[in-house]
Amino acid sequence: MKYLDISDTIVAPATPQGVGAIAVIRISGKNAIQIINSVFKGKDLEAQESHTIHFGTIRKDSGEIVDEVLVSLFKEPRSFTKENVIEISSHGSPFIVEQILQLLVSKGARMAHAGEFTRRAFLNGQFDLAQAEAVADLISSDSQASHQVAMNQMRGGFSKKIKDLREELIRFAALVELELDFAEEDVEFANRTQLKSFLDGVLNYVNELLSSFQLGNVLKNGIPTVIVGKPNAGKSTLLNALLQEEKAIVSDIAGTTRDSIEDEIILEGIRFRFIDTAGLRETTDQIEAIGVERAKQKIQEASLIMYLFDAASTPISEVETIEQELKTLQKPYFLLFNKIDKVDSTVIEKLKNFEHSICISAKEQKNLTALHNALLSVVKNRQVKTGDVVINNLRHFEALSLTQKSLEKVLEDIETQLTTDLLAMDIREAVMHLGSIIGEVTNDDLLDYIFSKFCIGK
């Protein structure tokens, strides 16, 4: 999907569809003020200062009043898109919104595509591509941690570092390429020792960013946490207790849960996606057997495993066997011993000897605070502070991975004293990959893909 001429004036609702107290309609482009002036009865907006709000009415050509509105005026270049931008705050009736949109389109505006306002901000130099993507992350953030990551990236600290590194690489590439013009004189403009020292530093920073992706992905998308165990161990009761609602059916009949049930909670800004699965056992019931297979699949996909045991009926030998199986998965796990209200203290003390063990009663909601704390401990350094750079975008991760490989190749070139032309080519490749993160190297297809995921009014 290709966007129309950037010189067009675009319009779209900036608030979600549905009835509300107010709705906001945003219009951006060189003719925005002229178009609004033609339907707005109040002050002449052309004569008003930027960043001012004005009361008036929106009227049709016949003089019929559509609504009383507040108009917020942002004159170029002091606006989000660096174009003339006006936001109309009307009453939240979908009928009123539709009437205003139709009126503005009839006066020369066109309906905006998804993300077109932010795309124009990028194209007009308001911010780079990484910051633009952070806008979408900020809008969709649903926890304190994901909000902080998006805010840090939108404020440009990450982008500035990438730009600085890229510019320094370009400088070295230029010096190396200059040597090609003096090949016969065997002149070295780019000191190889300095270049190697600089590349080592860049590579260390890239590696740090790459290592932050796992945390960033967790903060953005949540931790998929699977609850597994035998039938009647209390998995559904535990899910309900964690969610504080009756999400899953609880019954004394073994095999009640036939398929995965998912929901999520946020603990101290971290989102956990809990997956309650069918009980693990051999069964001749065809439907239950499918559920068991899906449970095994969820274990493979999960980032965290909570294996639930019935503390009153599970032999220690069985726990030891399952513990060894869990260790082979090389994933964080907890051994949850449920129904401790039905066993004596000597049994509980034995169960506590297992590594990563937590004794709970899902039904009585005992020790759930300890479980919460254990879950949070899985996310190391989970408190993201202002200025911290954490990668949570797969496109950035892939570009940094390619940068890493290119830098390693350049270091290898220096070590093996590769010819100057090949060395320059490998440096330029690293420059290209870094540039793709911030939009210095891009194309329309990439922009279409990125901004199509935005909401219409952004």
C-alpha positions as a Markdown table, in Angstrom:
| # | Residue | x | y | z |
|---|---|---|---|---|
| 1 | Met | 0.0 | 0.0 | 0.0 |
| 2 | Lys | 1.5 | 3.3 | -1.1 |
| 3 | Tyr | 0.6 | 6.6 | 0.5 |
| 4 | Leu | -0.7 | 9.6 | -1.6 |
| 5 | Asp | 1.1 | 12.9 | -2.1 |
| 6 | Ile | 2.5 | 14.3 | 1.2 |
| 7 | Ser | 1.3 | 17.7 | 0.1 |
| 8 | Asp | -2.3 | 16.6 | 0.6 |
| 9 | Thr | -4.2 | 17.8 | 3.7 |
| 10 | Ile | -5.2 | 14.8 | 5.7 |
| 11 | Val | -7.9 | 14.3 | 8.3 |
| 12 | Ala | -8.9 | 11.5 | 10.7 |
| 13 | Pro | -10.5 | 10.9 | 14.1 |
| 14 | Ala | -7.9 | 10.9 | 16.8 |
| 15 | Thr | -10.1 | 9.3 | 19.4 |
| 16 | Pro | -11.6 | 5.7 | 19.2 |
| 17 | Gln | -15.0 | 5.1 | 17.6 |
| 18 | Gly | -18.0 | 5.0 | 19.9 |
| 19 | Val | -20.0 | 7.3 | 22.1 |
| 20 | Gly | -18.1 | 9.5 | 24.5 |
| 21 | Ala | -18.2 | 12.9 | 26.1 |
| 22 | Ile | -15.9 | 14.3 | 23.5 |
| 23 | Ala | -14.2 | 13.3 | 20.2 |
| 24 | Val | -11.1 | 14.7 | 18.7 |
| 25 | Ile | -10.6 | 15.1 | 14.9 |
| 26 | Arg | -7.1 | 15.9 | 13.6 |
| 27 | Ile | -6.3 | 17.6 | 10.3 |
| 28 | Ser | -2.8 | 18.2 | 9.0 |
| 29 | Gly | -1.4 | 19.8 | 5.9 |
| 30 | Lys | -0.6 | 23.1 | 4.2 |
| 31 | Asn | -4.3 | 23.9 | 3.6 |
| 32 | Ala | -5.5 | 22.8 | 7.1 |
| 33 | Ile | -6.2 | 26.2 | 8.5 |
| 34 | Gln | -7.9 | 27.4 | 5.3 |
| 35 | Ile | -10.2 | 24.3 | 5.2 |
| 36 | Ile | -11.1 | 24.7 | 8.9 |
| 37 | Asn | -11.7 | 28.4 | 8.4 |
| 38 | Ser | -14.3 | 27.6 | 5.7 |
| 39 | Val | -16.5 | 25.7 | 8.2 |
| 40 | Phe | -15.6 | 27.3 | 11.5 |
| 41 | Lys | -17.6 | 30.3 | 12.8 |
| 42 | Gly | -15.6 | 32.1 | 15.4 |
| 43 | Lys | -12.2 | 33.8 | 15.1 |
| 44 | Asp | -10.2 | 33.9 | 11.9 |
| 45 | Leu | -7.7 | 31.1 | 12.6 |
| 46 | Glu | -5.2 | 32.5 | 10.1 |
| 47 | Ala | -4.8 | 35.6 | 12.3 |
| 48 | Gln | -4.4 | 33.7 | 15.6 |
| 49 | Glu | -1.2 | 32.6 | 17.3 |
| 50 | Ser | 0.0 | 29.0 | 17.2 |
| 51 | His | -0.8 | 26.8 | 20.3 |
| 52 | Thr | -4.0 | 28.6 | 21.1 |
| 53 | Ile | -7.6 | 27.2 | 21.6 |
| 54 | His | -10.7 | 28.8 | 20.2 |
| 55 | Phe | -14.4 | 28.3 | 20.8 |
| 56 | Gly | -16.9 | 28.4 | 17.9 |
| 57 | Thr | -19.3 | 26.3 | 15.8 |
| 58 | Ile | -18.8 | 24.0 | 12.8 |
| 59 | Arg | -21.4 | 24.9 | 10.1 |
| 60 | Lys | -22.5 | 23.6 | 6.8 |
| 61 | Asp | -22.6 | 25.9 | 3.7 |
| 62 | Ser | -26.3 | 26.3 | 4.4 |
| 63 | Gly | -25.5 | 27.8 | 7.8 |
| 64 | Glu | -26.8 | 24.7 | 9.7 |
| 65 | Ile | -24.8 | 24.2 | 12.9 |
| 66 | Val | -23.2 | 20.7 | 13.2 |
| 67 | Asp | -21.8 | 21.3 | 16.7 |
| 68 | Glu | -20.2 | 23.7 | 19.1 |
| 69 | Val | -16.5 | 22.9 | 19.3 |
| 70 | Leu | -13.1 | 23.9 | 20.6 |
| 71 | Val | -10.4 | 24.3 | 18.0 |
| 72 | Ser | -6.7 | 23.8 | 18.9 |
| 73 | Leu | -4.3 | 25.5 | 16.5 |
| 74 | Phe | -0.7 | 24.4 | 15.8 |
| 75 | Lys | 1.0 | 26.4 | 13.1 |
| 76 | Glu | 4.0 | 24.9 | 11.1 |
| 77 | Pro | 6.6 | 24.0 | 12.0 |
| 78 | Arg | 5.6 | 24.0 | 15.7 |
| 79 | Ser | 3.4 | 20.9 | 15.5 |
| 80 | Phe | 3.6 | 17.1 | 15.6 |
| 81 | Thr | 3.9 | 16.7 | 11.9 |
| 82 | Lys | 5.7 | 20.1 | 11.4 |
| 83 | Glu | 2.7 | 21.0 | 9.2 |
| 84 | Asn | -0.3 | 23.2 | 10.0 |
| 85 | Val | -2.3 | 21.0 | 12.4 |
| 86 | Ile | -5.7 | 21.6 | 13.9 |
| 87 | Glu | -7.5 | 19.4 | 16.4 |
| 88 | Ile | -11.3 | 19.8 | 16.7 |
| 89 | Ser | -12.8 | 18.8 | 20.0 |
| 90 | Ser | -16.5 | 18.1 | 19.4 |
| 91 | His | -19.2 | 16.2 | 21.3 |
| 92 | Gly | -18.6 | 12.5 | 21.1 |
| 93 | Ser | -21.6 | 11.5 | 19.0 |
| 94 | Pro | -20.5 | 9.2 | 16.1 |
| 95 | Phe | -23.0 | 11.1 | 13.9 |
| 96 | Ile | -21.4 | 14.4 | 14.7 |
| 97 | Val | -17.9 | 13.1 | 14.0 |
| 98 | Glu | -19.1 | 11.6 | 10.7 |
| 99 | Gln | -20.7 | 14.9 | 9.7 |
| 100 | Ile | -17.6 | 16.9 | 10.5 |
| 101 | Leu | -15.4 | 14.5 | 8.6 |
| 102 | Gln | -17.6 | 14.6 | 5.5 |
| 103 | Leu | -17.7 | 18.4 | 5.6 |
| 104 | Leu | -13.9 | 18.6 | 5.8 |
| 105 | Val | -13.4 | 16.1 | 3.0 |
| 106 | Ser | -15.8 | 18.1 | 0.8 |
| 107 | Lys | -13.6 | 21.2 | 1.4 |
| 108 | Gly | -10.5 | 19.5 | 0.1 |
| 109 | Ala | -9.1 | 17.2 | 2.8 |
| 110 | Arg | -8.7 | 13.5 | 2.4 |
| 111 | Met | -9.0 | 10.7 | 4.9 |
| 112 | Ala | -5.7 | 9.7 | 6.4 |
| 113 | His | -4.2 | 6.2 | 6.2 |
| 114 | Ala | -3.1 | 4.3 | 9.3 |
| 115 | Gly | -0.1 | 6.0 | 10.9 |
| 116 | Glu | 0.1 | 8.8 | 8.3 |
| 117 | Phe | 0.4 | 11.6 | 10.8 |
| 118 | Thr | 3.4 | 9.9 | 12.4 |
| 119 | Arg | 4.8 | 9.1 | 9.0 |
| 120 | Arg | 4.7 | 12.7 | 8.0 |
| 121 | Ala | 6.4 | 13.7 | 11.3 |
| 122 | Phe | 9.2 | 11.3 | 10.3 |
| 123 | Leu | 9.4 | 12.5 | 6.7 |
| 124 | Asn | 9.4 | 16.1 | 7.9 |
| 125 | Gly | 12.3 | 15.5 | 10.3 |
| 126 | Gln | 10.4 | 15.7 | 13.6 |
| 127 | Phe | 12.1 | 12.5 | 14.7 |
| 128 | Asp | 13.8 | 9.4 | 13.3 |
| 129 | Leu | 12.3 | 6.0 | 12.5 |
| 130 | Ala | 13.1 | 4.4 | 15.8 |
| 131 | Gln | 11.4 | 7.3 | 17.6 |
| 132 | Ala | 8.4 | 7.0 | 15.3 |
| 133 | Glu | 8.1 | 3.3 | 16.1 |
| 134 | Ala | 8.3 | 4.1 | 19.8 |
| 135 | Val | 5.2 | 6.3 | 19.4 |
| 136 | Ala | 3.2 | 3.2 | 18.5 |
| 137 | Asp | 4.7 | 1.3 | 21.5 |
| 138 | Leu | 3.8 | 4.2 | 23.8 |
| 139 | Ile | 0.2 | 4.1 | 22.7 |
| 140 | Ser | -0.1 | 0.4 | 23.1 |
| 141 | Ser | 1.8 | 0.2 | 26.4 |
| 142 | Asp | -0.2 | -1.4 | 29.2 |
| 143 | Ser | 2.2 | -1.5 | 32.1 |
| 144 | Gln | 4.6 | 0.8 | 33.8 |
| 145 | Ala | 7.6 | -1.0 | 32.5 |
| 146 | Ser | 6.5 | -1.1 | 28.8 |
| 147 | His | 5.6 | 2.6 | 29.1 |
| 148 | Gln | 9.0 | 3.5 | 30.4 |
| 149 | Val | 10.8 | 1.6 | 27.7 |
| 150 | Ala | 8.7 | 3.3 | 25.0 |
| 151 | Met | 9.2 | 6.7 | 26.6 |
| 152 | Asn | 12.9 | 6.3 | 26.8 |
| 153 | Gln | 13.2 | 5.4 | 23.2 |
| 154 | Met | 10.8 | 8.1 | 22.0 |
| 155 | Arg | 12.9 | 10.8 | 23.7 |
| 156 | Gly | 15.8 | 9.9 | 21.4 |
| 157 | Gly | 18.7 | 8.6 | 23.6 |
| 158 | Phe | 18.9 | 5.4 | 21.7 |
| 159 | Ser | 18.7 | 7.1 | 18.4 |
| 160 | Lys | 21.4 | 9.7 | 19.3 |
| 161 | Lys | 23.8 | 6.9 | 20.2 |
| 162 | Ile | 23.1 | 5.0 | 16.9 |
| 163 | Lys | 23.6 | 8.2 | 14.9 |
| 164 | Asp | 26.9 | 9.0 | 16.7 |
| 165 | Leu | 28.3 | 5.5 | 16.1 |
| 166 | Arg | 27.1 | 5.6 | 12.5 |
| 167 | Glu | 28.8 | 8.9 | 11.8 |
| 168 | Glu | 32.1 | 7.8 | 13.3 |
| 169 | Leu | 31.9 | 4.6 | 11.2 |
| 170 | Ile | 31.3 | 6.8 | 8.1 |
| 171 | Arg | 34.4 | 8.9 | 9.0 |
| 172 | Phe | 36.6 | 5.8 | 9.2 |
| 173 | Ala | 35.1 | 4.4 | 6.0 |
| 174 | Ala | 35.9 | 7.7 | 4.3 |
| 175 | Leu | 39.5 | 7.5 | 5.5 |
| 176 | Val | 39.8 | 3.9 | 4.4 |
| 177 | Glu | 38.3 | 4.7 | 1.0 |
| 178 | Leu | 40.7 | 7.7 | 0.6 |
| 179 | Glu | 43.6 | 5.3 | 0.9 |
| 180 | Leu | 42.4 | 3.7 | -2.4 |
| 181 | Asp | 43.2 | 7.0 | -4.2 |
| 182 | Phe | 46.8 | 6.7 | -2.9 |
| 183 | Ala | 47.2 | 2.9 | -3.3 |
| 184 | Glu | 50.6 | 3.3 | -5.1 |
| 185 | Glu | 52.0 | 5.4 | -2.3 |
| 186 | Asp | 50.9 | 2.9 | 0.4 |
| 187 | Val | 49.5 | 5.6 | 2.6 |
| 188 | Glu | 47.4 | 4.8 | 5.7 |
| 189 | Phe | 44.9 | 7.5 | 6.6 |
| 190 | Ala | 42.8 | 5.3 | 9.0 |
| 191 | Asn | 45.0 | 4.2 | 11.8 |
| 192 | Arg | 44.2 | 0.5 | 12.2 |
| 193 | Thr | 44.9 | 0.4 | 15.9 |
| 194 | Gln | 42.5 | 3.3 | 16.6 |
| 195 | Leu | 39.9 | 1.7 | 14.2 |
| 196 | Lys | 40.2 | -1.6 | 16.0 |
| 197 | Ser | 39.8 | 0.0 | 19.4 |
| 198 | Phe | 36.8 | 2.0 | 18.2 |
| 199 | Leu | 35.2 | -1.1 | 16.7 |
| 200 | Asp | 35.7 | -3.1 | 19.9 |
| 201 | Gly | 33.7 | -0.4 | 21.7 |
| 202 | Val | 30.9 | -0.3 | 19.1 |
| 203 | Leu | 30.7 | -4.1 | 19.2 |
| 204 | Asn | 30.4 | -4.1 | 23.0 |
| 205 | Tyr | 27.6 | -1.6 | 22.8 |
| 206 | Val | 25.8 | -3.5 | 20.1 |
| 207 | Asn | 26.1 | -6.7 | 22.2 |
| 208 | Glu | 24.6 | -5.0 | 25.2 |
| 209 | Leu | 21.6 | -3.8 | 23.1 |
| 210 | Leu | 21.2 | -7.3 | 21.7 |
| 211 | Ser | 21.3 | -8.8 | 25.2 |
| 212 | Ser | 18.6 | -6.4 | 26.4 |
| 213 | Phe | 16.1 | -7.7 | 23.8 |
| 214 | Gln | 14.9 | -10.6 | 25.9 |
| 215 | Leu | 14.0 | -8.2 | 28.7 |
| 216 | Gly | 12.5 | -5.7 | 26.3 |
| 217 | Asn | 10.4 | -8.3 | 24.6 |
| 218 | Val | 9.2 | -9.5 | 28.0 |
| 219 | Leu | 8.3 | -5.9 | 29.1 |
| 220 | Lys | 6.5 | -5.3 | 25.8 |
| 221 | Asn | 4.6 | -8.6 | 25.3 |
| 222 | Gly | 4.5 | -10.1 | 28.7 |
| 223 | Ile | 6.0 | -13.4 | 30.0 |
| 224 | Pro | 4.2 | -16.5 | 28.7 |
| 225 | Thr | 3.8 | -18.6 | 31.9 |
| 226 | Val | 2.4 | -22.1 | 31.6 |
| 227 | Ile | 0.7 | -23.9 | 34.5 |
| 228 | Val | 1.1 | -27.7 | 34.1 |
| 229 | Gly | 0.6 | -30.7 | 36.2 |
| 230 | Lys | -1.5 | -33.8 | 36.7 |
| 231 | Pro | -5.4 | -33.7 | 36.6 |
| 232 | Asn | -6.9 | -32.3 | 39.8 |
| 233 | Ala | -3.6 | -30.8 | 41.0 |
| 234 | Gly | -5.4 | -27.5 | 41.2 |
| 235 | Lys | -4.2 | -25.8 | 38.1 |
| 236 | Ser | -7.5 | -24.1 | 37.3 |
| 237 | Thr | -8.0 | -23.1 | 41.0 |
| 238 | Leu | -4.5 | -21.5 | 40.9 |
| 239 | Leu | -5.3 | -19.6 | 37.7 |
| 240 | Asn | -8.5 | -18.3 | 39.2 |
| 241 | Ala | -6.7 | -17.3 | 42.4 |
| 242 | Leu | -4.0 | -15.4 | 40.5 |
| 243 | Leu | -6.5 | -13.6 | 38.3 |
| 244 | Gln | -8.9 | -13.0 | 41.2 |
| 245 | Glu | -11.8 | -14.2 | 39.1 |
| 246 | Glu | -13.6 | -17.4 | 38.0 |
| 247 | Lys | -11.8 | -17.7 | 34.7 |
| 248 | Ala | -11.5 | -21.5 | 34.6 |
| 249 | Ile | -14.0 | -24.2 | 35.5 |
| 250 | Val | -13.1 | -25.9 | 38.7 |
| 251 | Ser | -14.3 | -29.5 | 39.4 |
| 252 | Asp | -13.3 | -32.6 | 41.3 |
| 253 | Ile | -13.7 | -34.5 | 38.0 |
| 254 | Ala | -10.3 | -35.3 | 36.5 |
| 255 | Gly | -9.8 | -33.9 | 33.0 |
| 256 | Thr | -12.2 | -30.9 | 33.3 |
| 257 | Thr | -9.7 | -28.7 | 31.4 |
| 258 | Arg | -9.5 | -30.0 | 27.9 |
| 259 | Asp | -7.8 | -27.0 | 26.2 |
| 260 | Ser | -5.6 | -24.1 | 27.2 |
| 261 | Ile | -7.1 | -21.1 | 29.0 |
| 262 | Glu | -5.1 | -17.9 | 28.9 |
| 263 | Asp | -5.3 | -14.6 | 30.8 |
| 264 | Glu | -2.9 | -12.1 | 32.2 |
| 265 | Ile | -2.1 | -10.0 | 35.2 |
| 266 | Ile | 0.4 | -7.2 | 35.8 |
| 267 | Leu | 2.7 | -7.4 | 38.8 |
| 268 | Glu | 4.7 | -4.3 | 39.6 |
| 269 | Gly | 4.6 | -3.2 | 36.0 |
| 270 | Ile | 5.5 | -6.6 | 34.5 |
| 271 | Arg | 2.8 | -8.4 | 32.5 |
| 272 | Phe | 2.5 | -12.2 | 33.0 |
| 273 | Arg | 0.4 | -14.2 | 30.5 |
| 274 | Phe | -0.8 | -17.3 | 32.3 |
| 275 | Ile | -1.7 | -20.4 | 30.4 |
| 276 | Asp | -3.8 | -23.1 | 32.2 |
| 277 | Thr | -3.4 | -26.4 | 30.4 |
| 278 | Ala | -5.0 | -29.8 | 30.4 |
| 279 | Gly | -3.8 | -32.3 | 33.0 |
| 280 | Leu | -0.8 | -34.4 | 32.0 |
| 281 | Arg | -1.7 | -38.0 | 32.0 |
| 282 | Glu | -2.2 | -41.0 | 29.7 |
| 283 | Thr | -5.8 | -41.0 | 28.5 |
| 284 | Thr | -8.0 | -42.9 | 26.0 |
| 285 | Asp | -10.3 | -39.9 | 25.7 |
| 286 | Gln | -9.6 | -38.5 | 22.2 |
| 287 | Ile | -10.5 | -34.9 | 23.1 |
| 288 | Glu | -8.6 | -34.9 | 26.3 |
| 289 | Ala | -5.6 | -36.5 | 24.5 |
| 290 | Ile | -5.5 | -33.5 | 22.1 |
| 291 | Gly | -5.5 | -31.2 | 25.2 |
| 292 | Val | -2.6 | -33.1 | 26.7 |
| 293 | Glu | -0.6 | -32.7 | 23.4 |
| 294 | Arg | -1.4 | -29.0 | 23.4 |
| 295 | Ala | -0.2 | -28.7 | 27.0 |
| 296 | Lys | 3.1 | -30.2 | 26.0 |
| 297 | Gln | 3.4 | -27.8 | 23.1 |
| 298 | Lys | 2.7 | -24.8 | 25.5 |
| 299 | Ile | 5.5 | -26.0 | 27.7 |
| 300 | Gln | 7.9 | -25.8 | 24.7 |
| 301 | Glu | 6.6 | -22.3 | 23.8 |
| 302 | Ala | 6.5 | -20.8 | 27.4 |
| 303 | Ser | 9.2 | -18.7 | 28.9 |
| 304 | Leu | 8.4 | -19.8 | 32.5 |
| 305 | Ile | 6.9 | -23.1 | 33.8 |
| 306 | Met | 4.9 | -23.5 | 36.9 |
| 307 | Tyr | 4.6 | -27.3 | 37.6 |
| 308 | Leu | 1.8 | -27.9 | 40.1 |
| 309 | Phe | 1.7 | -30.9 | 42.4 |
| 310 | Asp | -0.9 | -32.2 | 44.8 |
| 311 | Ala | 1.2 | -32.1 | 48.0 |
| 312 | Ala | -1.1 | -34.6 | 49.7 |
| 313 | Ser | -0.7 | -37.4 | 47.1 |
| 314 | Thr | 2.4 | -36.9 | 45.0 |
| 315 | Pro | 5.4 | -39.2 | 45.9 |
| 316 | Ile | 8.8 | -37.5 | 46.4 |
| 317 | Ser | 10.2 | -39.9 | 43.8 |
| 318 | Glu | 7.8 | -38.5 | 41.2 |
| 319 | Val | 8.7 | -34.9 | 42.0 |
| 320 | Glu | 12.4 | -35.8 | 41.6 |
| 321 | Thr | 11.8 | -37.3 | 38.1 |
| 322 | Ile | 9.8 | -34.3 | 36.9 |
| 323 | Glu | 12.4 | -31.9 | 38.3 |
| 324 | Gln | 15.1 | -33.6 | 36.2 |
| 325 | Glu | 12.9 | -33.3 | 33.1 |
| 326 | Leu | 12.3 | -29.6 | 33.8 |
| 327 | Lys | 16.0 | -29.0 | 34.1 |
| 328 | Thr | 16.6 | -30.4 | 30.6 |
| 329 | Leu | 14.3 | -27.7 | 29.2 |
| 330 | Gln | 16.7 | -25.0 | 30.3 |
| 331 | Lys | 13.9 | -22.6 | 31.2 |
| 332 | Pro | 13.0 | -20.9 | 34.5 |
| 333 | Tyr | 10.6 | -23.1 | 36.4 |
| 334 | Phe | 8.9 | -23.4 | 39.8 |
| 335 | Leu | 7.8 | -26.5 | 41.6 |
| 336 | Leu | 4.4 | -25.5 | 43.2 |
| 337 | Phe | 3.2 | -27.8 | 45.9 |
| 338 | Asn | -0.5 | -27.2 | 46.2 |
| 339 | Lys | -3.1 | -28.1 | 48.9 |
| 340 | Ile | -0.7 | -27.6 | 51.8 |
| 341 | Asp | -3.8 | -27.1 | 54.0 |
| 342 | Lys | -4.2 | -30.9 | 53.7 |
| 343 | Val | -0.7 | -32.0 | 54.9 |
| 344 | Asp | 1.2 | -31.7 | 58.1 |
| 345 | Ser | 4.3 | -29.5 | 58.7 |
| 346 | Thr | 6.8 | -32.4 | 58.3 |
| 347 | Val | 5.7 | -33.0 | 54.7 |
| 348 | Ile | 5.9 | -29.3 | 53.9 |
| 349 | Glu | 9.5 | -29.2 | 55.3 |
| 350 | Lys | 10.5 | -32.1 | 53.0 |
| 351 | Leu | 9.0 | -30.3 | 50.0 |
| 352 | Lys | 10.8 | -27.1 | 50.7 |
| 353 | Asn | 14.1 | -28.9 | 50.2 |
| 354 | Phe | 13.5 | -28.9 | 46.4 |
| 355 | Glu | 15.1 | -26.1 | 44.5 |
| 356 | His | 12.6 | -23.5 | 43.2 |
| 357 | Ser | 9.9 | -24.9 | 45.4 |
| 358 | Ile | 6.9 | -23.0 | 46.7 |
| 359 | Cys | 4.2 | -24.4 | 49.0 |
| 360 | Ile | 0.8 | -22.9 | 48.4 |
| 361 | Ser | -2.9 | -23.5 | 48.8 |
| 362 | Ala | -4.6 | -22.2 | 45.7 |
| 363 | Lys | -8.1 | -22.8 | 47.2 |
| 364 | Glu | -7.3 | -21.0 | 50.5 |
| 365 | Gln | -5.0 | -18.5 | 48.7 |
| 366 | Lys | -2.1 | -19.2 | 51.0 |
| 367 | Asn | 1.4 | -18.1 | 50.1 |
| 368 | Leu | 0.3 | -16.4 | 46.8 |
| 369 | Thr | 2.4 | -13.4 | 47.8 |
| 370 | Ala | 5.5 | -15.6 | 47.9 |
| 371 | Leu | 4.5 | -16.9 | 44.4 |
| 372 | His | 4.2 | -13.3 | 43.1 |
| 373 | Asn | 7.6 | -12.5 | 44.5 |
| 374 | Ala | 9.1 | -15.6 | 42.9 |
| 375 | Leu | 7.5 | -14.7 | 39.5 |
| 376 | Leu | 9.0 | -11.2 | 39.7 |
| 377 | Ser | 12.4 | -12.5 | 40.5 |
| 378 | Val | 12.5 | -14.2 | 37.1 |
| 379 | Val | 12.7 | -10.8 | 35.4 |
| 380 | Lys | 16.2 | -9.6 | 36.3 |
| 381 | Asn | 16.7 | -5.8 | 36.5 |
| 382 | Arg | 13.0 | -5.3 | 35.7 |
| 383 | Gln | 12.9 | -1.7 | 36.8 |
| 384 | Val | 13.7 | 0.3 | 33.7 |
| 385 | Lys | 14.8 | 3.8 | 34.7 |
| 386 | Thr | 14.6 | 7.1 | 32.7 |
| 387 | Gly | 17.4 | 7.0 | 30.1 |
| 388 | Asp | 17.8 | 3.2 | 30.1 |
| 389 | Val | 18.0 | 1.8 | 26.6 |
| 390 | Val | 16.2 | -1.5 | 26.2 |
| 391 | Ile | 15.5 | -3.1 | 22.7 |
| 392 | Asn | 11.9 | -4.4 | 22.3 |
| 393 | Asn | 11.5 | -4.1 | 18.6 |
| 394 | Leu | 12.2 | -7.2 | 16.4 |
| 395 | Arg | 13.3 | -5.0 | 13.4 |
| 396 | His | 15.9 | -3.3 | 15.6 |
| 397 | Phe | 17.1 | -6.6 | 16.9 |
| 398 | Glu | 17.6 | -8.0 | 13.4 |
| 399 | Ala | 19.4 | -4.9 | 12.2 |
| 400 | Leu | 21.7 | -4.9 | 15.3 |
| 401 | Ser | 22.4 | -8.6 | 14.7 |
| 402 | Leu | 23.4 | -7.8 | 11.1 |
| 403 | Thr | 25.5 | -4.9 | 12.4 |
| 404 | Gln | 27.2 | -7.3 | 14.9 |
| 405 | Lys | 28.2 | -9.7 | 12.1 |
| 406 | Ser | 29.5 | -6.8 | 9.9 |
| 407 | Leu | 31.6 | -5.4 | 12.8 |
| 408 | Glu | 33.0 | -8.8 | 13.5 |
| 409 | Lys | 33.9 | -9.2 | 9.8 |
| 410 | Val | 35.7 | -5.8 | 9.8 |
| 411 | Leu | 37.7 | -6.8 | 12.9 |
| 412 | Glu | 38.6 | -10.0 | 11.1 |
| 413 | Asp | 39.6 | -7.9 | 8.0 |
| 414 | Ile | 42.0 | -5.8 | 10.2 |
| 415 | Glu | 43.4 | -8.9 | 11.8 |
| 416 | Thr | 44.1 | -10.6 | 8.5 |
| 417 | Gln | 45.2 | -7.4 | 6.8 |
| 418 | Leu | 42.6 | -7.7 | 4.1 |
| 419 | Thr | 42.8 | -5.4 | 1.1 |
| 420 | Thr | 41.6 | -1.8 | 1.7 |
| 421 | Asp | 38.7 | -2.0 | -0.8 |
| 422 | Leu | 37.2 | -5.0 | 0.9 |
| 423 | Leu | 37.7 | -3.5 | 4.4 |
| 424 | Ala | 35.9 | -0.3 | 3.2 |
| 425 | Met | 33.0 | -2.4 | 1.8 |
| 426 | Asp | 32.5 | -4.2 | 5.1 |
| 427 | Ile | 32.6 | -1.0 | 7.1 |
| 428 | Arg | 29.9 | 0.5 | 4.8 |
| 429 | Glu | 27.8 | -2.6 | 5.4 |
| 430 | Ala | 27.8 | -2.0 | 9.1 |
| 431 | Val | 26.9 | 1.7 | 8.5 |
| 432 | Met | 24.0 | 0.6 | 6.3 |
| 433 | His | 22.6 | -1.7 | 9.0 |
| 434 | Leu | 22.9 | 0.9 | 11.7 |
| 435 | Gly | 21.2 | 3.5 | 9.4 |
| 436 | Ser | 18.2 | 1.2 | 8.8 |
| 437 | Ile | 17.3 | 1.4 | 12.5 |
| 438 | Ile | 16.9 | 5.2 | 12.5 |
| 439 | Gly | 15.6 | 5.5 | 8.9 |
| 440 | Glu | 18.8 | 6.9 | 7.2 |
| 441 | Val | 18.5 | 3.9 | 4.9 |
| 442 | Thr | 14.9 | 3.0 | 4.1 |
| 443 | Asn | 12.3 | 2.4 | 1.4 |
| 444 | Asp | 8.6 | 2.9 | 0.8 |
| 445 | Asp | 7.8 | -0.8 | 1.5 |
| 446 | Leu | 9.4 | -0.7 | 4.9 |
| 447 | Leu | 7.6 | 2.5 | 5.8 |
| 448 | Asp | 4.3 | 1.1 | 4.6 |
| 449 | Tyr | 4.8 | -2.0 | 6.8 |
| 450 | Ile | 5.8 | 0.0 | 9.9 |
| 451 | Phe | 3.1 | 2.7 | 9.8 |
| 452 | Ser | 0.3 | 0.4 | 8.7 |
| 453 | Lys | 0.4 | -1.0 | 12.3 |
| 454 | Phe | -0.5 | 2.4 | 13.7 |
| 455 | Cys | -4.0 | 3.6 | 14.5 |
| 456 | Ile | -5.7 | 5.8 | 11.9 |
| 457 | Gly | -5.5 | 9.1 | 13.8 |
| 458 | Lys | -1.9 | 8.7 | 14.7 |
